[in-house]
Amino acid sequence: MTFWKLAFECKWIDAEGLRAAVKTESNPFGEITPEEYKQITGIDFN
């Protein structure tokens, strides 16, 4: 999660782009959980 947090804070990626890194049923190879997404962005992952 540290890399993705840094990338978001440095504006290398926006919240919409970060959604692609979230592990879900349709994306089992994601690197962060929906809870980590919320910690990084402050936005619920729905």
mmCIF entry with sequence, helices, sheets and N, C-alpha, C, O atoms, coordinates in Angstrom:
data_MODEL
# 
_entry.id   MODEL 
# 
_entity.id                         1 
_entity.type                       polymer 
_entity.pdbx_number_of_molecules   1 
# 
_entity_poly.entity_id                      1 
_entity_poly.type                           'polypeptide(L)' 
_entity_poly.nstd_linkage                   no 
_entity_poly.nstd_monomer                   no 
_entity_poly.pdbx_seq_one_letter_code       MTFWKLAFECKWIDAEGLRAAVKTESNPFGEITPEEYKQITGIDFN 
_entity_poly.pdbx_seq_one_letter_code_can   MTFWKLAFECKWIDAEGLRAAVKTESNPFGEITPEEYKQITGIDFN 
_entity_poly.pdbx_strand_id                 A 
# 
loop_
_entity_poly_seq.entity_id 
_entity_poly_seq.num 
_entity_poly_seq.mon_id 
_entity_poly_seq.hetero 
1 1  MET n 
1 2  THR n 
1 3  PHE n 
1 4  TRP n 
1 5  LYS n 
1 6  LEU n 
1 7  ALA n 
1 8  PHE n 
1 9  GLU n 
1 10 CYS n 
1 11 LYS n 
1 12 TRP n 
1 13 ILE n 
1 14 ASP n 
1 15 ALA n 
1 16 GLU n 
1 17 GLY n 
1 18 LEU n 
1 19 ARG n 
1 20 ALA n 
1 21 ALA n 
1 22 VAL n 
1 23 LYS n 
1 24 THR n 
1 25 GLU n 
1 26 SER n 
1 27 ASN n 
1 28 PRO n 
1 29 PHE n 
1 30 GLY n 
1 31 GLU n 
1 32 ILE n 
1 33 THR n 
1 34 PRO n 
1 35 GLU n 
1 36 GLU n 
1 37 TYR n 
1 38 LYS n 
1 39 GLN n 
1 40 ILE n 
1 41 THR n 
1 42 GLY n 
1 43 ILE n 
1 44 ASP n 
1 45 PHE n 
1 46 ASN n 
# 
_struct_asym.id          A 
_struct_asym.entity_id   1 
# 
loop_
_struct_conf.conf_type_id 
_struct_conf.id 
_struct_conf.pdbx_PDB_helix_id 
_struct_conf.beg_label_comp_id 
_struct_conf.beg_label_asym_id 
_struct_conf.beg_label_seq_id 
_struct_conf.pdbx_beg_PDB_ins_code 
_struct_conf.end_label_comp_id 
_struct_conf.end_label_asym_id 
_struct_conf.end_label_seq_id 
_struct_conf.pdbx_end_PDB_ins_code 
_struct_conf.beg_auth_comp_id 
_struct_conf.beg_auth_asym_id 
_struct_conf.beg_auth_seq_id 
_struct_conf.end_auth_comp_id 
_struct_conf.end_auth_asym_id 
_struct_conf.end_auth_seq_id 
_struct_conf.pdbx_PDB_helix_class 
_struct_conf.details 
_struct_conf.pdbx_PDB_helix_length 
HELX_P HELX_P1 AA1 THR A 2  ? GLU A 9  ? THR A 2  GLU A 9  1 ? 8 
HELX_P HELX_P2 AA2 ALA A 15 ? LEU A 18 ? ALA A 15 LEU A 18 1 ? 4 
HELX_P HELX_P3 AA3 ARG A 19 ? ALA A 21 ? ARG A 19 ALA A 21 5 ? 3 
HELX_P HELX_P4 AA4 PRO A 34 ? THR A 41 ? PRO A 34 THR A 41 1 ? 8 
# 
_struct_conf_type.id          HELX_P 
_struct_conf_type.criteria    ? 
_struct_conf_type.reference   ? 
# 
loop_
_atom_site.group_PDB 
_atom_site.id 
_atom_site.type_symbol 
_atom_site.label_atom_id 
_atom_site.label_alt_id 
_atom_site.label_comp_id 
_atom_site.label_asym_id 
_atom_site.label_entity_id 
_atom_site.label_seq_id 
_atom_site.pdbx_PDB_ins_code 
_atom_site.Cartn_x 
_atom_site.Cartn_y 
_atom_site.Cartn_z 
_atom_site.occupancy 
_atom_site.B_iso_or_equiv 
_atom_site.pdbx_formal_charge 
_atom_site.auth_seq_id 
_atom_site.auth_comp_id 
_atom_site.auth_asym_id 
_atom_site.auth_atom_id 
_atom_site.pdbx_PDB_model_num 
ATOM 1   N N  . MET A 1 1  ? 0.821   -1.193  0.000   1.00 0.00 ? 1  MET A N  1 
ATOM 2   C CA . MET A 1 1  ? 0.000   0.000   0.000   1.00 0.00 ? 1  MET A CA 1 
ATOM 3   C C  . MET A 1 1  ? 0.864   1.255   0.000   1.00 0.00 ? 1  MET A C  1 
ATOM 4   O O  . MET A 1 1  ? 0.427   2.295   -0.493  1.00 0.00 ? 1  MET A O  1 
ATOM 5   N N  . THR A 1 2  ? 2.061   1.186   0.532   1.00 0.00 ? 2  THR A N  1 
ATOM 6   C CA . THR A 1 2  ? 2.913   2.365   0.644   1.00 0.00 ? 2  THR A CA 1 
ATOM 7   C C  . THR A 1 2  ? 3.152   3.017   -0.716  1.00 0.00 ? 2  THR A C  1 
ATOM 8   O O  . THR A 1 2  ? 3.082   4.240   -0.844  1.00 0.00 ? 2  THR A O  1 
ATOM 9   N N  . PHE A 1 3  ? 3.436   2.189   -1.739  1.00 0.00 ? 3  PHE A N  1 
ATOM 10  C CA . PHE A 1 3  ? 3.674   2.739   -3.069  1.00 0.00 ? 3  PHE A CA 1 
ATOM 11  C C  . PHE A 1 3  ? 2.447   3.484   -3.580  1.00 0.00 ? 3  PHE A C  1 
ATOM 12  O O  . PHE A 1 3  ? 2.559   4.601   -4.086  1.00 0.00 ? 3  PHE A O  1 
ATOM 13  N N  . TRP A 1 4  ? 1.279   2.867   -3.448  1.00 0.00 ? 4  TRP A N  1 
ATOM 14  C CA . TRP A 1 4  ? 0.058   3.482   -3.969  1.00 0.00 ? 4  TRP A CA 1 
ATOM 15  C C  . TRP A 1 4  ? -0.298  4.750   -3.210  1.00 0.00 ? 4  TRP A C  1 
ATOM 16  O O  . TRP A 1 4  ? -0.815  5.700   -3.799  1.00 0.00 ? 4  TRP A O  1 
ATOM 17  N N  . LYS A 1 5  ? -0.031  4.776   -1.921  1.00 0.00 ? 5  LYS A N  1 
ATOM 18  C CA . LYS A 1 5  ? -0.276  5.984   -1.126  1.00 0.00 ? 5  LYS A CA 1 
ATOM 19  C C  . LYS A 1 5  ? 0.631   7.118   -1.611  1.00 0.00 ? 5  LYS A C  1 
ATOM 20  O O  . LYS A 1 5  ? 0.178   8.249   -1.786  1.00 0.00 ? 5  LYS A O  1 
ATOM 21  N N  . LEU A 1 6  ? 1.901   6.811   -1.824  1.00 0.00 ? 6  LEU A N  1 
ATOM 22  C CA . LEU A 1 6  ? 2.849   7.800   -2.327  1.00 0.00 ? 6  LEU A CA 1 
ATOM 23  C C  . LEU A 1 6  ? 2.437   8.285   -3.718  1.00 0.00 ? 6  LEU A C  1 
ATOM 24  O O  . LEU A 1 6  ? 2.453   9.485   -3.993  1.00 0.00 ? 6  LEU A O  1 
ATOM 25  N N  . ALA A 1 7  ? 2.069   7.350   -4.587  1.00 0.00 ? 7  ALA A N  1 
ATOM 26  C CA . ALA A 1 7  ? 1.661   7.712   -5.945  1.00 0.00 ? 7  ALA A CA 1 
ATOM 27  C C  . ALA A 1 7  ? 0.459   8.648   -5.927  1.00 0.00 ? 7  ALA A C  1 
ATOM 28  O O  . ALA A 1 7  ? 0.409   9.605   -6.700  1.00 0.00 ? 7  ALA A O  1 
ATOM 29  N N  . PHE A 1 8  ? -0.504  8.386   -5.058  1.00 0.00 ? 8  PHE A N  1 
ATOM 30  C CA . PHE A 1 8  ? -1.694  9.232   -4.961  1.00 0.00 ? 8  PHE A CA 1 
ATOM 31  C C  . PHE A 1 8  ? -1.333  10.604  -4.401  1.00 0.00 ? 8  PHE A C  1 
ATOM 32  O O  . PHE A 1 8  ? -1.785  11.625  -4.919  1.00 0.00 ? 8  PHE A O  1 
ATOM 33  N N  . GLU A 1 9  ? -0.523  10.633  -3.350  1.00 0.00 ? 9  GLU A N  1 
ATOM 34  C CA . GLU A 1 9  ? -0.145  11.906  -2.727  1.00 0.00 ? 9  GLU A CA 1 
ATOM 35  C C  . GLU A 1 9  ? 0.683   12.780  -3.670  1.00 0.00 ? 9  GLU A C  1 
ATOM 36  O O  . GLU A 1 9  ? 0.579   14.006  -3.631  1.00 0.00 ? 9  GLU A O  1 
ATOM 37  N N  . CYS A 1 10 ? 1.499   12.155  -4.514  1.00 0.00 ? 10 CYS A N  1 
ATOM 38  C CA . CYS A 1 10 ? 2.325   12.906  -5.469  1.00 0.00 ? 10 CYS A CA 1 
ATOM 39  C C  . CYS A 1 10 ? 1.577   13.211  -6.766  1.00 0.00 ? 10 CYS A C  1 
ATOM 40  O O  . CYS A 1 10 ? 2.129   13.812  -7.688  1.00 0.00 ? 10 CYS A O  1 
ATOM 41  N N  . LYS A 1 11 ? 0.311   12.789  -6.822  1.00 0.00 ? 11 LYS A N  1 
ATOM 42  C CA . LYS A 1 11 ? -0.555  13.018  -7.986  1.00 0.00 ? 11 LYS A CA 1 
ATOM 43  C C  . LYS A 1 11 ? -0.050  12.314  -9.248  1.00 0.00 ? 11 LYS A C  1 
ATOM 44  O O  . LYS A 1 11 ? -0.275  12.779  -10.365 1.00 0.00 ? 11 LYS A O  1 
ATOM 45  N N  . TRP A 1 12 ? 0.636   11.185  -9.048  1.00 0.00 ? 12 TRP A N  1 
ATOM 46  C CA . TRP A 1 12 ? 1.034   10.357  -10.184 1.00 0.00 ? 12 TRP A CA 1 
ATOM 47  C C  . TRP A 1 12 ? -0.154  9.567   -10.688 1.00 0.00 ? 12 TRP A C  1 
ATOM 48  O O  . TRP A 1 12 ? -0.178  9.128   -11.838 1.00 0.00 ? 12 TRP A O  1 
ATOM 49  N N  . ILE A 1 13 ? -1.155  9.386   -9.811  1.00 0.00 ? 13 ILE A N  1 
ATOM 50  C CA . ILE A 1 13 ? -2.375  8.659   -10.154 1.00 0.00 ? 13 ILE A CA 1 
ATOM 51  C C  . ILE A 1 13 ? -3.530  9.323   -9.408  1.00 0.00 ? 13 ILE A C  1 
ATOM 52  O O  . ILE A 1 13 ? -3.361  9.804   -8.287  1.00 0.00 ? 13 ILE A O  1 
ATOM 53  N N  . ASP A 1 14 ? -4.698  9.344   -10.037 1.00 0.00 ? 14 ASP A N  1 
ATOM 54  C CA . ASP A 1 14 ? -5.861  9.923   -9.353  1.00 0.00 ? 14 ASP A CA 1 
ATOM 55  C C  . ASP A 1 14 ? -6.719  8.800   -8.772  1.00 0.00 ? 14 ASP A C  1 
ATOM 56  O O  . ASP A 1 14 ? -6.423  7.621   -8.968  1.00 0.00 ? 14 ASP A O  1 
ATOM 57  N N  . ALA A 1 15 ? -7.773  9.170   -8.063  1.00 0.00 ? 15 ALA A N  1 
ATOM 58  C CA . ALA A 1 15 ? -8.623  8.183   -7.395  1.00 0.00 ? 15 ALA A CA 1 
ATOM 59  C C  . ALA A 1 15 ? -9.237  7.209   -8.400  1.00 0.00 ? 15 ALA A C  1 
ATOM 60  O O  . ALA A 1 15 ? -9.364  6.019   -8.111  1.00 0.00 ? 15 ALA A O  1 
ATOM 61  N N  . GLU A 1 16 ? -9.613  7.700   -9.558  1.00 0.00 ? 16 GLU A N  1 
ATOM 62  C CA . GLU A 1 16 ? -10.214 6.826   -10.571 1.00 0.00 ? 16 GLU A CA 1 
ATOM 63  C C  . GLU A 1 16 ? -9.195  5.809   -11.081 1.00 0.00 ? 16 GLU A C  1 
ATOM 64  O O  . GLU A 1 16 ? -9.519  4.631   -11.238 1.00 0.00 ? 16 GLU A O  1 
ATOM 65  N N  . GLY A 1 17 ? -7.984  6.250   -11.335 1.00 0.00 ? 17 GLY A N  1 
ATOM 66  C CA . GLY A 1 17 ? -6.933  5.336   -11.784 1.00 0.00 ? 17 GLY A CA 1 
ATOM 67  C C  . GLY A 1 17 ? -6.557  4.322   -10.723 1.00 0.00 ? 17 GLY A C  1 
ATOM 68  O O  . GLY A 1 17 ? -6.245  3.173   -11.033 1.00 0.00 ? 17 GLY A O  1 
ATOM 69  N N  . LEU A 1 18 ? -6.586  4.747   -9.479  1.00 0.00 ? 18 LEU A N  1 
ATOM 70  C CA . LEU A 1 18 ? -6.229  3.866   -8.371  1.00 0.00 ? 18 LEU A CA 1 
ATOM 71  C C  . LEU A 1 18 ? -7.225  2.724   -8.214  1.00 0.00 ? 18 LEU A C  1 
ATOM 72  O O  . LEU A 1 18 ? -6.886  1.677   -7.662  1.00 0.00 ? 18 LEU A O  1 
ATOM 73  N N  . ARG A 1 19 ? -8.443  2.915   -8.691  1.00 0.00 ? 19 ARG A N  1 
ATOM 74  C CA . ARG A 1 19 ? -9.457  1.855   -8.611  1.00 0.00 ? 19 ARG A CA 1 
ATOM 75  C C  . ARG A 1 19 ? -8.977  0.582   -9.310  1.00 0.00 ? 19 ARG A C  1 
ATOM 76  O O  . ARG A 1 19 ? -9.378  -0.516  -8.922  1.00 0.00 ? 19 ARG A O  1 
ATOM 77  N N  . ALA A 1 20 ? -8.137  0.705   -10.321 1.00 0.00 ? 20 ALA A N  1 
ATOM 78  C CA . ALA A 1 20 ? -7.627  -0.460  -11.050 1.00 0.00 ? 20 ALA A CA 1 
ATOM 79  C C  . ALA A 1 20 ? -6.685  -1.307  -10.202 1.00 0.00 ? 20 ALA A C  1 
ATOM 80  O O  . ALA A 1 20 ? -6.436  -2.465  -10.536 1.00 0.00 ? 20 ALA A O  1 
ATOM 81  N N  . ALA A 1 21 ? -6.159  -0.757  -9.116  1.00 0.00 ? 21 ALA A N  1 
ATOM 82  C CA . ALA A 1 21 ? -5.233  -1.494  -8.249  1.00 0.00 ? 21 ALA A CA 1 
ATOM 83  C C  . ALA A 1 21 ? -5.940  -2.199  -7.099  1.00 0.00 ? 21 ALA A C  1 
ATOM 84  O O  . ALA A 1 21 ? -5.292  -2.862  -6.289  1.00 0.00 ? 21 ALA A O  1 
ATOM 85  N N  . VAL A 1 22 ? -7.262  -2.062  -7.019  1.00 0.00 ? 22 VAL A N  1 
ATOM 86  C CA . VAL A 1 22 ? -8.017  -2.653  -5.910  1.00 0.00 ? 22 VAL A CA 1 
ATOM 87  C C  . VAL A 1 22 ? -8.366  -4.108  -6.227  1.00 0.00 ? 22 VAL A C  1 
ATOM 88  O O  . VAL A 1 22 ? -8.852  -4.423  -7.313  1.00 0.00 ? 22 VAL A O  1 
ATOM 89  N N  . LYS A 1 23 ? -8.110  -4.986  -5.257  1.00 0.00 ? 23 LYS A N  1 
ATOM 90  C CA . LYS A 1 23 ? -8.423  -6.408  -5.401  1.00 0.00 ? 23 LYS A CA 1 
ATOM 91  C C  . LYS A 1 23 ? -9.924  -6.613  -5.211  1.00 0.00 ? 23 LYS A C  1 
ATOM 92  O O  . LYS A 1 23 ? -10.483 -6.275  -4.167  1.00 0.00 ? 23 LYS A O  1 
ATOM 93  N N  . THR A 1 24 ? -10.568 -7.174  -6.239  1.00 0.00 ? 24 THR A N  1 
ATOM 94  C CA . THR A 1 24 ? -12.004 -7.462  -6.209  1.00 0.00 ? 24 THR A CA 1 
ATOM 95  C C  . THR A 1 24 ? -12.235 -8.833  -6.842  1.00 0.00 ? 24 THR A C  1 
ATOM 96  O O  . THR A 1 24 ? -11.291 -9.473  -7.306  1.00 0.00 ? 24 THR A O  1 
ATOM 97  N N  . GLU A 1 25 ? -13.484 -9.280  -6.859  1.00 0.00 ? 25 GLU A N  1 
ATOM 98  C CA . GLU A 1 25 ? -13.792 -10.553 -7.529  1.00 0.00 ? 25 GLU A CA 1 
ATOM 99  C C  . GLU A 1 25 ? -13.451 -10.485 -9.010  1.00 0.00 ? 25 GLU A C  1 
ATOM 100 O O  . GLU A 1 25 ? -12.950 -11.457 -9.576  1.00 0.00 ? 25 GLU A O  1 
ATOM 101 N N  . SER A 1 26 ? -13.715 -9.351  -9.641  1.00 0.00 ? 26 SER A N  1 
ATOM 102 C CA . SER A 1 26 ? -13.431 -9.215  -11.070 1.00 0.00 ? 26 SER A CA 1 
ATOM 103 C C  . SER A 1 26 ? -11.973 -8.849  -11.345 1.00 0.00 ? 26 SER A C  1 
ATOM 104 O O  . SER A 1 26 ? -11.523 -8.923  -12.488 1.00 0.00 ? 26 SER A O  1 
ATOM 105 N N  . ASN A 1 27 ? -11.231 -8.454  -10.309 1.00 0.00 ? 27 ASN A N  1 
ATOM 106 C CA . ASN A 1 27 ? -9.808  -8.125  -10.444 1.00 0.00 ? 27 ASN A CA 1 
ATOM 107 C C  . ASN A 1 27 ? -9.034  -8.789  -9.298  1.00 0.00 ? 27 ASN A C  1 
ATOM 108 O O  . ASN A 1 27 ? -8.587  -8.112  -8.373  1.00 0.00 ? 27 ASN A O  1 
ATOM 109 N N  . PRO A 1 28 ? -8.879  -10.116 -9.365  1.00 0.00 ? 28 PRO A N  1 
ATOM 110 C CA . PRO A 1 28 ? -8.226  -10.829 -8.258  1.00 0.00 ? 28 PRO A CA 1 
ATOM 111 C C  . PRO A 1 28 ? -6.740  -10.524 -8.129  1.00 0.00 ? 28 PRO A C  1 
ATOM 112 O O  . PRO A 1 28 ? -6.120  -10.908 -7.136  1.00 0.00 ? 28 PRO A O  1 
ATOM 113 N N  . PHE A 1 29 ? -6.160  -9.847  -9.103  1.00 0.00 ? 29 PHE A N  1 
ATOM 114 C CA . PHE A 1 29 ? -4.731  -9.546  -9.063  1.00 0.00 ? 29 PHE A CA 1 
ATOM 115 C C  . PHE A 1 29 ? -4.436  -8.138  -8.565  1.00 0.00 ? 29 PHE A C  1 
ATOM 116 O O  . PHE A 1 29 ? -3.303  -7.668  -8.666  1.00 0.00 ? 29 PHE A O  1 
ATOM 117 N N  . GLY A 1 30 ? -5.447  -7.463  -8.030  1.00 0.00 ? 30 GLY A N  1 
ATOM 118 C CA . GLY A 1 30 ? -5.241  -6.132  -7.468  1.00 0.00 ? 30 GLY A CA 1 
ATOM 119 C C  . GLY A 1 30 ? -4.254  -6.171  -6.314  1.00 0.00 ? 30 GLY A C  1 
ATOM 120 O O  . GLY A 1 30 ? -4.007  -7.227  -5.733  1.00 0.00 ? 30 GLY A O  1 
ATOM 121 N N  . GLU A 1 31 ? -3.697  -5.024  -5.988  1.00 0.00 ? 31 GLU A N  1 
ATOM 122 C CA . GLU A 1 31 ? -2.649  -4.958  -4.971  1.00 0.00 ? 31 GLU A CA 1 
ATOM 123 C C  . GLU A 1 31 ? -3.098  -4.352  -3.652  1.00 0.00 ? 31 GLU A C  1 
ATOM 124 O O  . GLU A 1 31 ? -2.394  -4.478  -2.650  1.00 0.00 ? 31 GLU A O  1 
ATOM 125 N N  . ILE A 1 32 ? -4.260  -3.694  -3.628  1.00 0.00 ? 32 ILE A N  1 
ATOM 126 C CA . ILE A 1 32 ? -4.752  -3.102  -2.383  1.00 0.00 ? 32 ILE A CA 1 
ATOM 127 C C  . ILE A 1 32 ? -6.199  -3.523  -2.159  1.00 0.00 ? 32 ILE A C  1 
ATOM 128 O O  . ILE A 1 32 ? -6.903  -3.885  -3.102  1.00 0.00 ? 32 ILE A O  1 
ATOM 129 N N  . THR A 1 33 ? -6.628  -3.475  -0.924  1.00 0.00 ? 33 THR A N  1 
ATOM 130 C CA . THR A 1 33 ? -8.008  -3.836  -0.584  1.00 0.00 ? 33 THR A CA 1 
ATOM 131 C C  . THR A 1 33 ? -8.903  -2.604  -0.703  1.00 0.00 ? 33 THR A C  1 
ATOM 132 O O  . THR A 1 33 ? -8.410  -1.477  -0.742  1.00 0.00 ? 33 THR A O  1 
ATOM 133 N N  . PRO A 1 34 ? -10.209 -2.817  -0.760  1.00 0.00 ? 34 PRO A N  1 
ATOM 134 C CA . PRO A 1 34 ? -11.121 -1.671  -0.762  1.00 0.00 ? 34 PRO A CA 1 
ATOM 135 C C  . PRO A 1 34 ? -10.937 -0.781  0.472   1.00 0.00 ? 34 PRO A C  1 
ATOM 136 O O  . PRO A 1 34 ? -11.099 0.436   0.387   1.00 0.00 ? 34 PRO A O  1 
ATOM 137 N N  . GLU A 1 35 ? -10.604 -1.378  1.606   1.00 0.00 ? 35 GLU A N  1 
ATOM 138 C CA . GLU A 1 35 ? -10.372 -0.598  2.828   1.00 0.00 ? 35 GLU A CA 1 
ATOM 139 C C  . GLU A 1 35 ? -9.123  0.278   2.692   1.00 0.00 ? 35 GLU A C  1 
ATOM 140 O O  . GLU A 1 35 ? -9.109  1.427   3.135   1.00 0.00 ? 35 GLU A O  1 
ATOM 141 N N  . GLU A 1 36 ? -8.078  -0.278  2.075   1.00 0.00 ? 36 GLU A N  1 
ATOM 142 C CA . GLU A 1 36 ? -6.859  0.508   1.856   1.00 0.00 ? 36 GLU A CA 1 
ATOM 143 C C  . GLU A 1 36 ? -7.116  1.641   0.870   1.00 0.00 ? 36 GLU A C  1 
ATOM 144 O O  . GLU A 1 36 ? -6.562  2.730   1.015   1.00 0.00 ? 36 GLU A O  1 
ATOM 145 N N  . TYR A 1 37 ? -7.959  1.386   -0.140  1.00 0.00 ? 37 TYR A N  1 
ATOM 146 C CA . TYR A 1 37 ? -8.337  2.428   -1.096  1.00 0.00 ? 37 TYR A CA 1 
ATOM 147 C C  . TYR A 1 37 ? -8.947  3.614   -0.358  1.00 0.00 ? 37 TYR A C  1 
ATOM 148 O O  . TYR A 1 37 ? -8.618  4.767   -0.637  1.00 0.00 ? 37 TYR A O  1 
ATOM 149 N N  . LYS A 1 38 ? -9.843  3.320   0.591   1.00 0.00 ? 38 LYS A N  1 
ATOM 150 C CA . LYS A 1 38 ? -10.475 4.397   1.359   1.00 0.00 ? 38 LYS A CA 1 
ATOM 151 C C  . LYS A 1 38 ? -9.453  5.120   2.230   1.00 0.00 ? 38 LYS A C  1 
ATOM 152 O O  . LYS A 1 38 ? -9.517  6.342   2.360   1.00 0.00 ? 38 LYS A O  1 
ATOM 153 N N  . GLN A 1 39 ? -8.513  4.391   2.828   1.00 0.00 ? 39 GLN A N  1 
ATOM 154 C CA . GLN A 1 39 ? -7.472  5.025   3.640   1.00 0.00 ? 39 GLN A CA 1 
ATOM 155 C C  . GLN A 1 39 ? -6.633  5.981   2.797   1.00 0.00 ? 39 GLN A C  1 
ATOM 156 O O  . GLN A 1 39 ? -6.264  7.060   3.259   1.00 0.00 ? 39 GLN A O  1 
ATOM 157 N N  . ILE A 1 40 ? -6.335  5.588   1.566   1.00 0.00 ? 40 ILE A N  1 
ATOM 158 C CA . ILE A 1 40 ? -5.491  6.397   0.687   1.00 0.00 ? 40 ILE A CA 1 
ATOM 159 C C  . ILE A 1 40 ? -6.241  7.613   0.153   1.00 0.00 ? 40 ILE A C  1 
ATOM 160 O O  . ILE A 1 40 ? -5.725  8.730   0.188   1.00 0.00 ? 40 ILE A O  1 
ATOM 161 N N  . THR A 1 41 ? -7.466  7.395   -0.345  1.00 0.00 ? 41 THR A N  1 
ATOM 162 C CA . THR A 1 41 ? -8.190  8.458   -1.044  1.00 0.00 ? 41 THR A CA 1 
ATOM 163 C C  . THR A 1 41 ? -9.198  9.208   -0.187  1.00 0.00 ? 41 THR A C  1 
ATOM 164 O O  . THR A 1 41 ? -9.528  10.358  -0.478  1.00 0.00 ? 41 THR A O  1 
ATOM 165 N N  . GLY A 1 42 ? -9.687  8.566   0.865   1.00 0.00 ? 42 GLY A N  1 
ATOM 166 C CA . GLY A 1 42 ? -10.763 9.152   1.656   1.00 0.00 ? 42 GLY A CA 1 
ATOM 167 C C  . GLY A 1 42 ? -12.126 8.945   1.021   1.00 0.00 ? 42 GLY A C  1 
ATOM 168 O O  . GLY A 1 42 ? -13.120 9.512   1.476   1.00 0.00 ? 42 GLY A O  1 
ATOM 169 N N  . ILE A 1 43 ? -12.174 8.134   -0.030  1.00 0.00 ? 43 ILE A N  1 
ATOM 170 C CA . ILE A 1 43 ? -13.406 7.863   -0.772  1.00 0.00 ? 43 ILE A CA 1 
ATOM 171 C C  . ILE A 1 43 ? -13.748 6.386   -0.620  1.00 0.00 ? 43 ILE A C  1 
ATOM 172 O O  . ILE A 1 43 ? -12.873 5.530   -0.747  1.00 0.00 ? 43 ILE A O  1 
ATOM 173 N N  . ASP A 1 44 ? -15.019 6.083   -0.349  1.00 0.00 ? 44 ASP A N  1 
ATOM 174 C CA . ASP A 1 44 ? -15.448 4.682   -0.274  1.00 0.00 ? 44 ASP A CA 1 
ATOM 175 C C  . ASP A 1 44 ? -15.284 4.017   -1.630  1.00 0.00 ? 44 ASP A C  1 
ATOM 176 O O  . ASP A 1 44 ? -15.563 4.625   -2.664  1.00 0.00 ? 44 ASP A O  1 
ATOM 177 N N  . PHE A 1 45 ? -14.832 2.767   -1.626  1.00 0.00 ? 45 PHE A N  1 
ATOM 178 C CA . PHE A 1 45 ? -14.747 1.988   -2.859  1.00 0.00 ? 45 PHE A CA 1 
ATOM 179 C C  . PHE A 1 45 ? -16.049 1.225   -3.016  1.00 0.00 ? 45 PHE A C  1 
ATOM 180 O O  . PHE A 1 45 ? -16.331 0.312   -2.239  1.00 0.00 ? 45 PHE A O  1 
ATOM 181 N N  . ASN A 1 46 ? -16.840 1.586   -4.005  1.00 0.00 ? 46 ASN A N  1 
ATOM 182 C CA . ASN A 1 46 ? -18.136 0.914   -4.237  1.00 0.00 ? 46 ASN A CA 1 
ATOM 183 C C  . ASN A 1 46 ? -18.125 0.230   -5.568  1.00 0.00 ? 46 ASN A C  1 
ATOM 184 O O  . ASN A 1 46 ? -19.116 -0.391  -5.952  1.00 0.00 ? 46 ASN A O  1 
# 
